[in-house]
Amino acid sequence: MDNEANRYLIQFGDNLRKQRIAQVLSQKQLAFETGLTREFINRIENGKVNISLTNIMEIARVLNIAPKDLLNFK
């Protein structure tokens, strides 16, 4: 993966972490509510994985935000 793609993953993960913390949710709570594992949430927040649109939609649903808010990290 090129540096630009890695930068996007890191920015997305940072934004997810900020959104999660604003909702006062732990990684464990977010994982439980989305059906994902805590380890996977951790990897997303650390920019280690490129997640699917389906997962973005589910995370946004649990955080009660629009999916675009997770992608608004410029």
A tleap script that builds the chain and sets N, CA, C and O, in Angstrom:
source leaprc.protein.ff14SB
mol = sequence {
  NMET ASP ASN GLU ALA ASN ARG TYR LEU ILE
  GLN PHE GLY ASP ASN LEU ARG LYS GLN ARG
  ILE ALA GLN VAL LEU SER GLN LYS GLN LEU
  ALA PHE GLU THR GLY LEU THR ARG GLU PHE
  ILE ASN ARG ILE GLU ASN GLY LYS VAL ASN
  ILE SER LEU THR ASN ILE MET GLU ILE ALA
  ARG VAL LEU ASN ILE ALA PRO LYS ASP LEU
  LEU ASN PHE CLYS
}
set mol.1.N position { 0.851 -1.172 0.000 }
set mol.1.CA position { 0.000 0.000 0.000 }
set mol.1.C position { 0.900 1.239 0.000 }
set mol.1.O position { 1.911 1.279 0.700 }
set mol.2.N position { 0.533 2.224 -0.771 }
set mol.2.CA position { 1.376 3.415 -0.857 }
set mol.2.C position { 1.183 4.326 0.357 }
set mol.2.O position { 0.254 4.150 1.146 }
set mol.3.N position { 2.072 5.293 0.484 }
set mol.3.CA position { 2.057 6.189 1.648 }
set mol.3.C position { 0.772 6.998 1.756 }
set mol.3.O position { 0.278 7.242 2.856 }
set mol.4.N position { 0.227 7.417 0.605 }
set mol.4.CA position { -1.013 8.198 0.637 }
set mol.4.C position { -2.170 7.365 1.184 }
set mol.4.O position { -2.962 7.854 1.990 }
set mol.5.N position { -2.269 6.115 0.751 }
set mol.5.CA position { -3.323 5.229 1.249 }
set mol.5.C position { -3.152 4.998 2.745 }
set mol.5.O position { -4.130 5.008 3.492 }
set mol.6.N position { -1.914 4.791 3.184 }
set mol.6.CA position { -1.662 4.613 4.616 }
set mol.6.C position { -2.072 5.848 5.399 }
set mol.6.O position { -2.633 5.738 6.490 }
set mol.7.N position { -1.795 7.016 4.850 }
set mol.7.CA position { -2.162 8.267 5.513 }
set mol.7.C position { -3.677 8.352 5.682 }
set mol.7.O position { -4.158 8.783 6.730 }
set mol.8.N position { -4.430 7.947 4.667 }
set mol.8.CA position { -5.895 7.957 4.763 }
set mol.8.C position { -6.389 7.007 5.849 }
set mol.8.O position { -7.304 7.339 6.603 }
set mol.9.N position { -5.786 5.830 5.927 }
set mol.9.CA position { -6.192 4.864 6.953 }
set mol.9.C position { -5.928 5.413 8.348 }
set mol.9.O position { -6.746 5.245 9.252 }
set mol.10.N position { -4.793 6.066 8.519 }
set mol.10.CA position { -4.451 6.655 9.816 }
set mol.10.C position { -5.406 7.795 10.155 }
set mol.10.O position { -5.870 7.901 11.291 }
set mol.11.N position { -5.700 8.640 9.183 }
set mol.11.CA position { -6.627 9.754 9.421 }
set mol.11.C position { -8.031 9.237 9.742 }
set mol.11.O position { -8.700 9.757 10.636 }
set mol.12.N position { -8.474 8.212 9.010 }
set mol.12.CA position { -9.787 7.626 9.285 }
set mol.12.C position { -9.812 7.075 10.705 }
set mol.12.O position { -10.758 7.319 11.454 }
set mol.13.N position { -8.775 6.334 11.074 }
set mol.13.CA position { -8.702 5.756 12.413 }
set mol.13.C position { -8.702 6.807 13.506 }
set mol.13.O position { -9.379 6.653 14.522 }
set mol.14.N position { -7.948 7.872 13.301 }
set mol.14.CA position { -7.932 8.971 14.279 }
set mol.14.C position { -9.319 9.589 14.415 }
set mol.14.O position { -9.771 9.879 15.523 }
set mol.15.N position { -9.984 9.787 13.294 }
set mol.15.CA position { -11.326 10.365 13.320 }
set mol.15.C position { -12.305 9.423 14.022 }
set mol.15.O position { -13.130 9.872 14.818 }
set mol.16.N position { -12.221 8.141 13.740 }
set mol.16.CA position { -13.088 7.171 14.412 }
set mol.16.C position { -12.869 7.234 15.914 }
set mol.16.O position { -13.833 7.257 16.679 }
set mol.17.N position { -11.618 7.261 16.344 }
set mol.17.CA position { -11.313 7.327 17.771 }
set mol.17.C position { -11.946 8.580 18.399 }
set mol.17.O position { -12.551 8.500 19.468 }
set mol.18.N position { -11.804 9.727 17.736 }
set mol.18.CA position { -12.392 10.966 18.252 }
set mol.18.C position { -13.918 10.862 18.349 }
set mol.18.O position { -14.518 11.290 19.335 }
set mol.19.N position { -14.532 10.290 17.316 }
set mol.19.CA position { -16.000 10.134 17.317 }
set mol.19.C position { -16.432 9.180 18.430 }
set mol.19.O position { -17.425 9.431 19.112 }
set mol.20.N position { -15.696 8.096 18.615 }
set mol.20.CA position { -16.025 7.112 19.652 }
set mol.20.C position { -15.897 7.724 21.035 }
set mol.20.O position { -16.772 7.546 21.882 }
set mol.21.N position { -14.808 8.444 21.265 }
set mol.21.CA position { -14.577 9.066 22.570 }
set mol.21.C position { -15.634 10.137 22.844 }
set mol.21.O position { -16.084 10.286 23.980 }
set mol.22.N position { -16.030 10.882 21.813 }
set mol.22.CA position { -17.079 11.894 21.976 }
set mol.22.C position { -18.395 11.260 22.419 }
set mol.22.O position { -19.202 11.897 23.095 }
set mol.23.N position { -18.605 10.001 22.034 }
set mol.23.CA position { -19.822 9.279 22.423 }
set mol.23.C position { -19.644 8.550 23.764 }
set mol.23.O position { -20.554 7.869 24.238 }
set mol.24.N position { -18.469 8.703 24.359 }
set mol.24.CA position { -18.108 8.059 25.625 }
set mol.24.C position { -18.278 6.542 25.531 }
set mol.24.O position { -18.872 5.907 26.402 }
set mol.25.N position { -17.741 5.990 24.458 }
set mol.25.CA position { -17.761 4.543 24.249 }
set mol.25.C position { -16.340 4.006 24.281 }
set mol.25.O position { -15.422 4.621 23.737 }
set mol.26.N position { -16.163 2.866 24.916 }
set mol.26.CA position { -14.876 2.190 24.875 }
set mol.26.C position { -14.791 1.389 23.576 }
set mol.26.O position { -15.799 1.170 22.903 }
set mol.27.N position { -13.591 0.960 23.238 }
set mol.27.CA position { -13.452 0.079 22.073 }
set mol.27.C position { -14.271 -1.184 22.279 }
set mol.27.O position { -14.889 -1.688 21.341 }
set mol.28.N position { -14.276 -1.689 23.486 }
set mol.28.CA position { -15.031 -2.909 23.792 }
set mol.28.C position { -16.527 -2.700 23.567 }
set mol.28.O position { -17.197 -3.557 22.990 }
set mol.29.N position { -17.050 -1.560 24.023 }
set mol.29.CA position { -18.475 -1.271 23.834 }
set mol.29.C position { -18.815 -1.125 22.356 }
set mol.29.O position { -19.825 -1.656 21.893 }
set mol.30.N position { -17.968 -0.402 21.609 }
set mol.30.CA position { -18.208 -0.237 20.172 }
set mol.30.C position { -18.162 -1.588 19.470 }
set mol.30.O position { -18.979 -1.872 18.594 }
set mol.31.N position { -17.215 -2.402 19.856 }
set mol.31.CA position { -17.102 -3.734 19.258 }
set mol.31.C position { -18.373 -4.543 19.513 }
set mol.31.O position { -18.916 -5.159 18.595 }
set mol.32.N position { -18.837 -4.541 20.742 }
set mol.32.CA position { -20.042 -5.297 21.088 }
set mol.32.C position { -21.243 -4.826 20.276 }
set mol.32.O position { -21.988 -5.641 19.732 }
set mol.33.N position { -21.429 -3.516 20.196 }
set mol.33.CA position { -22.579 -2.951 19.495 }
set mol.33.C position { -22.537 -3.172 17.983 }
set mol.33.O position { -23.583 -3.276 17.343 }
set mol.34.N position { -21.329 -3.244 17.407 }
set mol.34.CA position { -21.206 -3.425 15.958 }
set mol.34.C position { -21.084 -4.890 15.555 }
set mol.34.O position { -21.293 -5.236 14.393 }
set mol.35.N position { -20.749 -5.741 16.504 }
set mol.35.CA position { -20.511 -7.151 16.170 }
set mol.35.C position { -19.096 -7.396 15.663 }
set mol.35.O position { -18.781 -8.488 15.191 }
set mol.36.N position { -18.250 -6.383 15.761 }
set mol.36.CA position { -16.843 -6.533 15.393 }
set mol.36.C position { -16.059 -6.867 16.656 }
set mol.36.O position { -16.592 -6.757 17.760 }
set mol.37.N position { -14.815 -7.270 16.508 }
set mol.37.CA position { -14.011 -7.548 17.693 }
set mol.37.C position { -13.312 -6.284 18.171 }
set mol.37.O position { -13.084 -5.359 17.391 }
set mol.38.N position { -12.977 -6.248 19.445 }
set mol.38.CA position { -12.252 -5.112 19.987 }
set mol.38.C position { -10.903 -4.973 19.302 }
set mol.38.O position { -10.438 -3.861 19.052 }
set mol.39.N position { -10.274 -6.106 18.998 }
set mol.39.CA position { -8.987 -6.080 18.311 }
set mol.39.C position { -9.113 -5.436 16.927 }
set mol.39.O position { -8.222 -4.703 16.498 }
set mol.40.N position { -10.218 -5.710 16.233 }
set mol.40.CA position { -10.440 -5.131 14.912 }
set mol.40.C position { -10.662 -3.625 15.024 }
set mol.40.O position { -10.132 -2.856 14.222 }
set mol.41.N position { -11.444 -3.203 16.017 }
set mol.41.CA position { -11.656 -1.773 16.247 }
set mol.41.C position { -10.309 -1.104 16.518 }
set mol.41.O position { -10.030 -0.029 15.986 }
set mol.42.N position { -9.486 -1.730 17.334 }
set mol.42.CA position { -8.166 -1.194 17.644 }
set mol.42.C position { -7.317 -1.060 16.383 }
set mol.42.O position { -6.639 -0.049 16.198 }
set mol.43.N position { -7.348 -2.057 15.528 }
set mol.43.CA position { -6.575 -2.017 14.285 }
set mol.43.C position { -7.090 -0.925 13.347 }
set mol.43.O position { -6.298 -0.283 12.657 }
set mol.44.N position { -8.392 -0.710 13.315 }
set mol.44.CA position { -8.963 0.369 12.502 }
set mol.44.C position { -8.462 1.715 13.033 }
set mol.44.O position { -7.979 2.552 12.270 }
set mol.45.N position { -8.582 1.909 14.337 }
set mol.45.CA position { -8.187 3.184 14.934 }
set mol.45.C position { -6.694 3.462 14.780 }
set mol.45.O position { -6.272 4.618 14.800 }
set mol.46.N position { -5.908 2.426 14.628 }
set mol.46.CA position { -4.469 2.595 14.453 }
set mol.46.C position { -4.045 2.598 12.990 }
set mol.46.O position { -2.852 2.587 12.683 }
set mol.47.N position { -5.024 2.613 12.087 }
set mol.47.CA position { -4.730 2.700 10.664 }
set mol.47.C position { -4.082 1.469 10.080 }
set mol.47.O position { -3.328 1.558 9.111 }
set mol.48.N position { -4.371 0.313 10.664 }
set mol.48.CA position { -3.738 -0.944 10.230 }
set mol.48.C position { -4.569 -1.739 9.232 }
set mol.48.O position { -4.051 -2.647 8.582 }
set mol.49.N position { -5.863 -1.404 9.101 }
set mol.49.CA position { -6.729 -2.144 8.182 }
set mol.49.C position { -7.574 -1.196 7.346 }
set mol.49.O position { -7.910 -0.094 7.781 }
set mol.50.N position { -7.905 -1.630 6.167 }
set mol.50.CA position { -8.780 -0.898 5.262 }
set mol.50.C position { -10.143 -1.564 5.356 }
set mol.50.O position { -10.351 -2.645 4.804 }
set mol.51.N position { -11.075 -0.915 6.060 }
set mol.51.CA position { -12.352 -1.572 6.339 }
set mol.51.C position { -13.342 -1.388 5.198 }
set mol.51.O position { -13.171 -0.532 4.330 }
set mol.52.N position { -14.369 -2.206 5.223 }
set mol.52.CA position { -15.382 -2.194 4.174 }
set mol.52.C position { -16.434 -1.116 4.424 }
set mol.52.O position { -16.584 -0.606 5.534 }
set mol.53.N position { -17.139 -0.797 3.380 }
set mol.53.CA position { -18.247 0.146 3.467 }
set mol.53.C position { -19.301 -0.361 4.451 }
set mol.53.O position { -19.882 0.424 5.201 }
set mol.54.N position { -19.544 -1.648 4.448 }
set mol.54.CA position { -20.518 -2.238 5.374 }
set mol.54.C position { -20.132 -1.949 6.817 }
set mol.54.O position { -20.984 -1.595 7.632 }
set mol.55.N position { -18.850 -2.098 7.135 }
set mol.55.CA position { -18.393 -1.819 8.494 }
set mol.55.C position { -18.479 -0.331 8.822 }
set mol.55.O position { -18.829 0.034 9.945 }
set mol.56.N position { -18.167 0.524 7.863 }
set mol.56.CA position { -18.300 1.965 8.079 }
set mol.56.C position { -19.755 2.305 8.404 }
set mol.56.O position { -20.032 3.073 9.325 }
set mol.57.N position { -20.669 1.729 7.644 }
set mol.57.CA position { -22.097 1.991 7.871 }
set mol.57.C position { -22.533 1.521 9.263 }
set mol.57.O position { -23.283 2.216 9.948 }
set mol.58.N position { -22.068 0.357 9.672 }
set mol.58.CA position { -22.454 -0.191 10.978 }
set mol.58.C position { -21.869 0.644 12.119 }
set mol.58.O position { -22.556 0.912 13.105 }
set mol.59.N position { -20.625 1.050 11.993 }
set mol.59.CA position { -19.998 1.888 13.017 }
set mol.59.C position { -20.736 3.213 13.120 }
set mol.59.O position { -21.009 3.683 14.224 }
set mol.60.N position { -21.060 3.817 11.992 }
set mol.60.CA position { -21.796 5.082 11.989 }
set mol.60.C position { -23.159 4.917 12.654 }
set mol.60.O position { -23.597 5.788 13.406 }
set mol.61.N position { -23.821 3.808 12.379 }
set mol.61.CA position { -25.134 3.547 12.997 }
set mol.61.C position { -25.008 3.519 14.514 }
set mol.61.O position { -25.798 4.147 15.220 }
set mol.62.N position { -24.023 2.795 15.009 }
set mol.62.CA position { -23.840 2.678 16.457 }
set mol.62.C position { -23.470 4.024 17.073 }
set mol.62.O position { -23.936 4.357 18.162 }
set mol.63.N position { -22.635 4.798 16.382 }
set mol.63.CA position { -22.233 6.110 16.898 }
set mol.63.C position { -23.317 7.166 16.684 }
set mol.63.O position { -23.194 8.297 17.154 }
set mol.64.N position { -24.376 6.785 15.972 }
set mol.64.CA position { -25.497 7.692 15.677 }
set mol.64.C position { -25.020 8.946 14.936 }
set mol.64.O position { -25.395 10.071 15.264 }
set mol.65.N position { -24.181 8.705 13.926 }
set mol.65.CA position { -23.688 9.780 13.065 }
set mol.65.C position { -23.864 9.352 11.613 }
set mol.65.O position { -24.104 8.180 11.322 }
set mol.66.N position { -23.744 10.298 10.726 }
set mol.66.CA position { -23.793 9.973 9.299 }
set mol.66.C position { -22.453 9.336 8.897 }
set mol.66.O position { -21.404 9.739 9.401 }
set mol.67.N position { -22.480 8.355 8.003 }
set mol.67.CA position { -21.236 7.735 7.552 }
set mol.67.C position { -20.224 8.766 7.043 }
set mol.67.O position { -19.018 8.587 7.213 }
set mol.68.N position { -20.711 9.841 6.421 }
set mol.68.CA position { -19.805 10.863 5.900 }
set mol.68.C position { -18.987 11.505 7.018 }
set mol.68.O position { -17.882 11.991 6.777 }
set mol.69.N position { -19.524 11.510 8.238 }
set mol.69.CA position { -18.784 12.087 9.365 }
set mol.69.C position { -17.536 11.274 9.698 }
set mol.69.O position { -16.559 11.819 10.211 }
set mol.70.N position { -17.565 9.997 9.414 }
set mol.70.CA position { -16.376 9.167 9.628 }
set mol.70.C position { -15.329 9.421 8.546 }
set mol.70.O position { -14.136 9.208 8.760 }
set mol.71.N position { -15.788 9.875 7.390 }
set mol.71.CA position { -14.880 10.113 6.261 }
set mol.71.C position { -14.439 11.564 6.159 }
set mol.71.O position { -13.642 11.904 5.284 }
set mol.72.N position { -14.932 12.412 7.023 }
set mol.72.CA position { -14.608 13.833 6.998 }
set mol.72.C position { -13.403 14.082 7.917 }
set mol.72.O position { -13.553 14.519 9.058 }
set mol.73.N position { -12.216 13.795 7.392 }
set mol.73.CA position { -11.021 13.923 8.218 }
set mol.73.C position { -9.959 14.813 7.594 }
set mol.73.O position { -8.802 14.779 8.013 }
set mol.74.N position { -10.329 15.600 6.610 }
set mol.74.CA position { -9.345 16.488 5.997 }
set mol.74.C position { -9.051 17.661 6.877 }
set mol.74.O position { -8.241 18.515 6.517 }
savepdb mol mol.pdb
quit
